[in-house]
Amino acid sequence: MTGQQECARDGDMAPPRAWSILRPMPPRTRHPQPSRHPLPRRRACHRLLGAALLSAALPGLLSCAGGAPTGYTLPLARLHELLARRFPVTRSLAGLADLTLQSPRLSLLPAANRVAAALELVLTERLGGRRYTGAIDLDSALRLDVQAGAVRLSGVRVHRLAIDQLPPATQALLARHAPAVVEPLLDELPLYTLPPERLALLRQLGGGAAPVLRVLPDGLRIDAAPAPGGSV
């Protein structure tokens, strides 16, 4: 066999080898990768589902248990803390002096379903800058502003106002006119705001009616409204 014939034979064999090397591979099937963090998502879904089921089932559970719709109680210490956050407050008296109320001390009047407060008073003259200290006693009902979800003072009444170092005639004059300034200043003052989800649940338990406020010897009770024909 000649060299040309050997080369021709080698040339005849080359195409099959080149085809086997360059033949395209079949496409790989891609499988979706599992989530790297499946547990937190599952836990979040379980929590949301549990909260929804509890909100929907709670009225029925209370009905089956034969219990009246319930609420919760804000203790006196908590009410005192909430009220203290709203002070001091200052109001101008005809541009002649500034009246400042501060350091409230809260007490409860359950028999009248009202609260009482004793406050320190500071009167500061605009011109001379002299300061007079004193005290003021008042009481108030509480009302629920459903739109804002806020418990507010309502119907504030001043019972006593005393300022040290003032002549008796001036003190009597101030005590006569101060309630007209102090009562509007404190009326509608927000004391506490219900969390939106708690307000919604109480309204659901009460058939859509606003929750009921009751002043107790040890705090403020916030209950769902009684069902028609029922009692709290």
Secondary structure, DSSP 8 states (H G I E B T S, - for coil): --HHHHHHHHHHHHHHHHHHHHS------------S-HHHHHHHHHHHHHHHHHHHHHHHHHHHHT-----EEEEHHHHHHHHHTT--EEEEETTTEEEEEEEEEEEEEGGGTEEEEEEEEEEEESSS--EEEEEEEEEEEEEEETTTTEEEEEEEEEEEEEETTS-HHHHHHHHHHHHHHHHHHHTT-EEEE--HHHHHHHHHHTTT---EEEEETTEEEEE----TT---
